[in-house]
Amino acid sequence: MNEKIIVALDVNSHDRALKLVRELQDVIGMFKVGSQLFTGSGPQIVREIIAGGGKVFLDLKFHDIPNTVTQAATEAAKLGVSMMTLHASGGRTMMESVSKELHTHFGSNKPIVVAITVLTSFDTRALFEIGVEIPLEEQVQRLALLAEGCGMDGVVCSPREIQLLRRSVNPNFKIVTPGIRMPDQSLDDQQRIATPHEALAAGADYIVVGRGITEDADPREAVERIVQSI
C-alpha cells in the first residue's frame, strides 16, 4: 500500500523539503511538488529529489492555451517527473495536444498525466458562483470522461467522487485523490474529504497526504499510522 501514498511537500523551505524526502522516500511512493515549493525552489528541487532516488508528482495544474501547456508539459517530462497535472477545464484541444506530444517524444517513458476535475476546496455553491450551474458530481464526471477521451492517463478528484468515476471510466484510468484526512485531523481549507482507508476502498489509485505527515513530530510514524489504518 505504501506505493499508493503521495506526500505533498507543501513547505516553504528547500532544505525542509529535502529533509522530508530523505526521511520518507523508502516508505512512500512519490513526492508532490506543488506551486509553493516550485515557486520558491524552481526545477532544481525536482532534479534533486529524482537524483536522490525519489519520484516526483509535479502538481502545477497547467491551464493555458494549448501550445503553452504542451511546451510546459514537455519541459516537465524532460525533468524526469513521474506524474504531472493539468486542468481538464483547459479543454479538448489542450489535452489532446499534450497527450500527442508526450507520446511522440517520450513514448512509454512519458510521465502519467492526470487532469484536475474540480478542486477539493470547492462545493456546489462555489461552482455556481463561477457560472458552472450543474451539480458538482456531474461536473466531475463530465470532465473525467472528457479527459479520458482526450488521452489523459487519469484524473484528480475528491474522495466523494471516486465511486462515481469508477463506474464511468476504464479500470486502468488512474484516480488521484487529495483531501485525505485522518479521523482526528482538521479540515483546513478542504471541503470534500475522506480517510485513507475510505479513499482507497472506494477505488483511488493514489492518495495525496500533506500536513497529516509533514507537520507530524515523526513523519515516518505518521506514514506507519496511515498504512495501519488502511
C-alpha positions as CSV (number, residue, x, y, z in Angstrom):
1,M,0.0,0.0,0.0
2,N,2.9,2.4,0.6
3,E,3.4,3.0,-3.1
4,K,-0.1,4.5,-3.2
5,I,0.8,7.2,-0.8
6,I,2.0,10.6,-2.2
7,V,3.4,13.0,0.3
8,A,2.7,16.7,-0.5
9,L,5.8,18.8,0.1
10,D,3.8,21.9,0.7
11,V,6.6,23.6,2.6
12,N,8.3,26.9,2.3
13,S,11.9,25.6,2.6
14,H,14.1,23.8,0.1
15,D,16.1,22.2,2.9
16,R,12.9,21.2,4.8
17,A,11.6,19.5,1.6
18,L,14.8,17.6,1.1
19,K,14.9,16.5,4.7
20,L,11.4,15.1,4.4
21,V,12.4,13.3,1.2
22,R,15.4,11.7,2.9
23,E,13.2,10.6,5.8
24,L,10.4,9.2,3.7
25,Q,11.5,8.1,0.3
26,D,11.8,4.4,1.3
27,V,8.4,4.2,2.9
28,I,6.1,6.1,0.4
29,G,5.6,6.1,-3.3
30,M,6.0,9.6,-4.5
31,F,6.5,13.3,-3.5
32,K,4.2,16.0,-4.7
33,V,5.9,19.3,-5.7
34,G,3.3,22.0,-6.0
35,S,3.1,25.7,-6.7
36,Q,4.6,26.8,-3.3
37,L,7.7,24.7,-3.4
38,F,8.3,25.0,-7.1
39,T,7.9,28.8,-7.0
40,G,10.4,29.0,-4.1
41,S,12.9,26.5,-5.3
42,G,12.4,26.1,-9.0
43,P,13.1,23.0,-11.1
44,Q,16.2,22.3,-9.1
45,I,14.2,20.8,-6.3
46,V,12.7,18.3,-8.7
47,R,16.1,17.4,-10.0
48,E,17.5,16.9,-6.5
49,I,14.6,14.6,-5.4
50,I,14.9,12.5,-8.5
51,A,18.7,12.4,-8.2
52,G,18.3,11.1,-4.7
53,G,16.1,8.2,-5.8
54,G,12.7,9.8,-5.2
55,K,9.7,10.0,-7.6
56,V,8.1,13.4,-8.3
57,F,4.4,14.2,-8.9
58,L,4.7,17.7,-10.3
59,D,1.4,19.4,-9.4
60,L,1.4,22.7,-11.2
61,K,-2.1,22.4,-12.7
62,F,-1.2,23.7,-16.1
63,H,-4.1,25.6,-17.6
64,D,-3.4,27.9,-20.6
65,I,-3.6,27.9,-24.4
66,P,-2.8,24.5,-25.9
67,N,0.7,25.4,-27.2
68,T,1.8,26.9,-23.9
69,V,0.6,23.9,-21.8
70,T,2.1,21.4,-24.3
71,Q,5.5,23.1,-24.1
72,A,5.3,23.3,-20.3
73,A,4.4,19.6,-20.1
74,T,7.3,18.7,-22.3
75,E,9.7,20.6,-20.1
76,A,8.2,18.8,-17.0
77,A,8.8,15.4,-18.8
78,K,12.4,16.4,-19.5
79,L,12.9,16.9,-15.8
80,G,12.0,13.2,-15.3
81,V,8.8,13.6,-13.2
82,S,6.7,10.5,-12.8
83,M,3.4,12.3,-12.8
84,M,2.0,15.8,-13.6
85,T,-1.3,17.7,-13.6
86,L,-3.2,19.9,-15.9
87,H,-6.7,21.3,-15.7
88,A,-9.4,19.3,-17.6
89,S,-11.3,22.6,-18.0
90,G,-8.5,23.7,-20.3
91,G,-10.4,21.7,-22.9
92,R,-10.1,19.1,-25.6
93,T,-7.5,20.7,-27.8
94,M,-5.2,21.4,-24.9
95,M,-5.3,17.9,-23.5
96,E,-5.1,16.1,-26.9
97,S,-2.1,18.3,-27.8
98,V,-0.3,17.3,-24.6
99,S,-1.1,13.6,-25.0
100,K,0.1,13.5,-28.6
101,E,3.3,15.5,-27.9
102,L,4.4,13.3,-24.9
103,H,3.6,10.1,-26.6
104,T,5.6,11.2,-29.7
105,H,8.7,12.4,-27.8
106,F,8.8,10.1,-24.8
107,G,6.8,7.0,-25.7
108,S,6.5,4.5,-22.9
109,N,8.8,6.7,-20.7
110,K,6.4,9.6,-20.6
111,P,5.0,10.7,-17.3
112,I,1.5,9.9,-16.1
113,V,-0.7,12.9,-16.9
114,V,-3.7,13.4,-14.7
115,A,-6.4,16.1,-15.2
116,I,-7.8,18.2,-12.4
117,T,-11.6,17.9,-12.3
118,V,-13.0,20.1,-9.5
119,L,-10.7,21.3,-6.7
120,T,-11.4,19.7,-3.3
121,S,-11.8,23.2,-1.8
122,F,-14.9,23.7,-4.0
123,D,-18.5,22.8,-3.2
124,T,-21.6,23.2,-5.4
125,R,-22.2,26.7,-4.3
126,A,-18.6,27.7,-5.2
127,L,-19.2,26.2,-8.7
128,F,-22.4,28.2,-9.1
129,E,-20.6,31.4,-8.2
130,I,-18.2,30.9,-11.2
131,G,-21.0,30.1,-13.6
132,V,-21.0,26.3,-13.5
133,E,-24.6,25.7,-12.7
134,I,-24.8,21.9,-12.5
135,P,-24.3,19.6,-9.5
136,L,-20.6,19.2,-8.6
137,E,-20.6,15.4,-9.1
138,E,-21.9,15.9,-12.6
139,Q,-19.2,18.3,-13.4
140,V,-16.5,16.0,-12.1
141,Q,-17.9,13.1,-14.1
142,R,-18.2,15.3,-17.3
143,L,-14.6,16.5,-17.0
144,A,-13.3,13.0,-16.2
145,L,-14.9,11.5,-19.3
146,L,-13.6,14.3,-21.4
147,A,-10.1,13.8,-20.1
148,E,-10.2,10.1,-20.7
149,G,-11.4,10.7,-24.3
150,C,-8.5,13.1,-24.8
151,G,-5.8,10.6,-23.9
152,M,-5.2,11.6,-20.3
153,D,-4.0,8.8,-18.0
154,G,-6.2,9.7,-15.1
155,V,-7.8,12.5,-13.1
156,V,-7.6,14.2,-9.7
157,C,-10.9,14.2,-7.8
158,S,-12.1,14.3,-4.2
159,P,-12.8,11.1,-2.4
160,R,-16.5,11.7,-2.7
161,E,-16.5,11.2,-6.5
162,I,-14.3,8.1,-6.7
163,Q,-17.0,5.5,-6.8
164,L,-19.0,7.5,-9.4
165,L,-15.9,7.7,-11.6
166,R,-15.0,4.0,-11.1
167,R,-18.4,3.2,-12.6
168,S,-17.8,5.5,-15.6
169,V,-14.2,5.2,-16.7
170,N,-11.9,2.4,-17.9
171,P,-10.5,0.3,-15.0
172,N,-6.9,1.4,-15.9
173,F,-7.8,5.1,-15.7
174,K,-5.9,6.5,-12.7
175,I,-7.7,8.3,-9.9
176,V,-5.5,10.5,-7.7
177,T,-7.2,11.7,-4.5
178,P,-6.3,14.7,-2.3
179,G,-8.5,15.8,0.6
180,I,-7.2,13.0,2.7
181,R,-7.5,13.4,6.5
182,M,-7.1,11.2,9.5
183,P,-10.3,11.0,11.7
184,D,-8.9,13.4,14.3
185,Q,-7.4,15.9,11.8
186,S,-8.7,19.4,10.9
187,L,-10.5,20.1,7.6
188,D,-8.2,23.1,6.9
189,D,-9.3,24.5,3.5
190,Q,-10.7,21.3,2.1
191,Q,-14.5,20.6,1.7
192,R,-14.7,17.1,0.3
193,I,-12.5,14.7,2.3
194,A,-12.1,11.1,3.4
195,T,-9.7,9.0,5.5
196,P,-7.0,7.0,3.6
197,H,-9.0,3.8,4.1
198,E,-12.2,5.2,2.7
199,A,-10.4,6.7,-0.3
200,L,-8.5,3.5,-1.2
201,A,-11.5,1.3,-0.5
202,A,-13.6,3.4,-2.9
203,G,-11.1,2.8,-5.7
204,A,-8.4,5.5,-5.6
205,D,-5.0,4.6,-7.1
206,Y,-3.1,7.2,-5.2
207,I,-3.9,9.3,-2.1
208,V,-2.2,12.6,-1.5
209,V,-1.4,13.4,2.1
210,G,0.3,16.7,3.2
211,R,0.0,18.2,6.6
212,G,-1.0,14.9,8.3
213,I,2.5,13.7,7.6
214,T,4.7,16.7,7.1
215,E,3.6,18.6,10.2
216,D,3.8,15.5,12.4
217,A,6.6,15.3,15.0
218,D,7.6,12.0,13.5
219,P,6.7,11.9,9.7
220,R,7.7,8.2,9.4
221,E,5.5,7.3,12.3
222,A,2.7,9.2,10.6
223,V,3.1,7.2,7.5
224,E,3.0,4.0,9.5
225,R,-0.2,5.1,11.2
226,I,-1.7,5.7,7.7
227,V,-0.6,2.3,6.5
228,Q,-2.1,0.6,9.5
229,S,-5.3,2.5,9.1
230,I,-5.6,1.1,5.6
